[in-house]
């Protein structure tokens, strides 16, 4: 397993608070669904196991390799595609497109988000829905979840640890800083710092900027286990 897949699993793979929302939306979709930014398959595999036809896109081939290995071991048919979601062209339409884990806020700019929304809208069937999870800007006084604990995992004799801390910038962006440590079977320690940045984004703004899509509701994901709660904005193609 690649280093990227190990850290992705450690920091994201155990998150489950949003799964009932994606299951609910997928249960209402009659046709195939597409997940954007699927990573190692946390959501895609869960929905495929519920007999949904799942397509999954990510720009990191090593994450998709881990997803495909897990899908094969579980006998699940997930179609994994390595592609940039800002220029996505799959030449087909979907009943439901999902963007979990604040994907739209991690693209780096409003222009990148707009391009992604345009490509998603072009892949929706009539009455198809796009559902995107976002964290709305919290108070600038916040400096990390009060009960944050390191994520820890043992794999092939290695022990991996990732300790998160959250900073809210003056502009309302979220910076998630992680101190990563890896201890080898022989006891040697390696360390690195990793930062993800989430652009400030409110649900009203996302609904207003989605090209050619109309509002179709919001669903809430509660905070849990050191994770912020989120709002899932649902948009529909007329």
Helices and strands as residue ranges (DSSP letters): H 3-8, I 9-13, H 19-27, E 33-36, H 42-48, E 54-58, H 61-74, E 78-82, G 85-87, E 94-99, G 103-106, H 110-122, E 124-134, E 151-155, E 158-168, E 174-183, E 189-198, H 203-209, E 213-221, E 230-237
